Amino acid sequence: MNQSARREDIPGWLTHIVVPGFNLLLAFVLSGILIAVIGENPFRALSLLIKGAFIYGDSLGFTLYYTTNFMFTGLAVSIAFHCGLFNIGGEGQAYVSGLGVALVGLYLGHLPVLIVIPLGIMAAALFGGIWGVIPGYLQAKRGSHVVITTIMFNFIAAALMTYLLVEVLIKPGQQSPESREFAPNIWLPYAHDVMNWFGINMLSTPLNLSFIFAIIVSVLTWGLIWHTRWGYEMRTVGQNPTAAVYAGISTSRNIILAMFLSGAVAGGVGINEIMGIHHRLLLDFTSGFGFVGIAVALMGRNHPFGIFLAALLFGVLFQGGTELSFDMPKVNRDMVVVIQGLVILFSGAMESVFRPHIIRLFVRTRTAIAAPAE
Amino acid sequence: MKQLFVAAVAALGLTLAAQASAQDFSPAIVFDMGGKFDKSFNEAAFNGAERFTSETGIAYREFEITSSAQREQALRNMARRGATVVVAMGFAQATAVEKVAKEFPDVKFTIIDAVVDLPNVQSVVFKEHEGSFLVGMAAAMASKTGKVGFVGGMDIPLIRNFAAGYVEGAKFVNPDITVYQNMTGTTPAAWNNPGKGNELARSQFDRGADVVYAAAGGTGIGVYQAAKDSGKLAIGVDSNQNYLHPGTMLTSMIKRVDVAVFNAFATAKDGTWKGGTQVLGLAEDGVGYSIDEHNRSLITADMEKRLEAARADIISGKITVTGYSN
């Protein structure tokens, strides 16, 4: 590519706003064509999507509820990524974290709120962290590739949880493999309950306190990665393990640490779903959020703020897509997945395809504008 | 069957009369994660709903959920948008139905495969173990090796109930019979993994089984293919799947989910819909085995006689099928 312009000449807004925006636009244009092909009006679809994500009574709550999950899983992927690890196991880590919450909820649920809620959060982080740290340990000490082991751990998590729910934790006398409901002490307050305390009427949605918690975790992650020695060590290991060793940084220690933190943050899904919404342990409550987290982290460039935006985008796509398939029967859930896939494809995988062209166009335009003035 | 059939016919007659007043009648159905084209449970429901539409001309709203939080959302959305009756497919929706039905006491809810005890909820459950008992008998009678197999989908109590009834039926015919049992997996992907179903069936054939029963949704397709390729016999589930491979499909354990869905819509429309629990077993023709032109040659007259006798005995209570209980 014609990189005549030096890197610092390219303003940040171009690479951080225009390029992703252009990619997103392309994804939507292509989705629009697809929707037109199956015989629906793409503009009506878009308006339904937006209304379904923000405007209808309870839609914003649902959007932010999805966003909460994606923030946790996106942050989890990004923490491991900064240490040079590709954690595909967010799904399994989130799933097992639900077990941690459930054990606290089922056996310690009678404790006072101020004890049991922190306990539940810690249990989620601990269980998710353990599920991340085992592959981390195997990578650091035994050289088993973390991509392979984390994928395998997703299946082990599924098998473990199904076994426990079918044989051990199931509420007796029912078909559905679900535990009994926890005592209300461990329920996180819903957003609509909080709003009602202040006299604001809000329709009931799954949005709960976990959203605030996700924002706190985002800030903490940002601080950890860029403003602590730990974060610096982790990034060094991620960018150049040889240099890290030369500088006296233990790679294995950082790999294990990063995988623990990654799993612990993925455990936020367990907090949101099990403590916040279902108040009982059930099968497959993670519903693929762990995998979407990979795309969220990629799109968000592994930066907490970028991850927030990407998580919000996916929240909009999930919630808006749901409303879309309610109102447009032809746009079924598979079509919604196609639209999500296009967004991931253009914004994540093909992110740098158009970037050089846009930058070149920008540089040329600038020179063209600047030239007559000289 | 008779009761259901009478209800269906009655509903049909009434629908024609009630066409004009039916403008504001709006049925809805929420499929579970398997999706409406799973060739099995959800698809049977879809067929029932489609039949309602083709017979009455009334369109229905539908939704296929993709995550657990959507169950409640979908049911609530249907109720809010003015659905008269909402059918919820699958035991996993029980909690969501319980919650939403309380919020919308004027909307009728019908849940299939689970029991929710509320005045505006109709619960329809099936005695899968009774139907499985009969196909287990058929398997044992058709087996020459004294070994038969079972391939389940996801390892949950519901599927264990199929397996338990099947084993009881097989042992009823031949107390010394060996029954191999495999579950496909522990994730919902187990409902749609024909490749693994194929392998599991083959391994059971290799160990000497010559009849395999699949209760595994879309995974069953692989099981039936394996039976066809090895010249062995397979038993279908939920829908009548005999037509898939005529000659190697011994029979199918039919679960009339389609009738249940159709009836929920039709009775809600003519005003005879009632809350409460319906348990559909052999006596109600909610479950059964299928004989049609595709498997006529595989079921001998003697087999059919014994199956019919056992059927009558189960209905009369002379034989009790325990099934799986936790």
Boltz contact constraints between the chains, C-beta under 6 A:
constraints:
  - contact:
      token1: [A, 158]
      token2: [B, 186]
      max_distance: 6.0
  - contact:
      token1: [A, 158]
      token2: [B, 187]
      max_distance: 6.0
  - contact:
      token1: [A, 159]
      token2: [B, 186]
      max_distance: 6.0
  - contact:
      token1: [A, 162]
      token2: [B, 155]
      max_distance: 6.0
  - contact:
      token1: [A, 162]
      token2: [B, 186]
      max_distance: 6.0
  - contact:
      token1: [A, 175]
      token2: [B, 91]
      max_distance: 6.0
  - contact:
      token1: [A, 175]
      token2: [B, 114]
      max_distance: 6.0
  - contact:
      token1: [A, 175]
      token2: [B, 157]
      max_distance: 6.0
  - contact:
      token1: [A, 175]
      token2: [B, 158]
      max_distance: 6.0
  - contact:
      token1: [A, 176]
      token2: [B, 91]
      max_distance: 6.0
  - contact:
      token1: [A, 176]
      token2: [B, 92]
      max_distance: 6.0
  - contact:
      token1: [A, 176]
      token2: [B, 94]
      max_distance: 6.0
  - contact:
      token1: [A, 177]
      token2: [B, 156]
      max_distance: 6.0
  - contact:
      token1: [A, 206]
      token2: [B, 69]
      max_distance: 6.0
  - contact:
      token1: [A, 284]
      token2: [B, 188]
      max_distance: 6.0
  - contact:
      token1: [A, 285]
      token2: [B, 68]
      max_distance: 6.0
  - contact:
      token1: [A, 287]
      token2: [B, 67]
      max_distance: 6.0
  - contact:
      token1: [A, 287]
      token2: [B, 68]
      max_distance: 6.0
  - contact:
      token1: [A, 326]
      token2: [B, 77]
      max_distance: 6.0
  - contact:
      token1: [A, 333]
      token2: [B, 64]
      max_distance: 6.0
  - contact:
      token1: [A, 333]
      token2: [B, 66]
      max_distance: 6.0
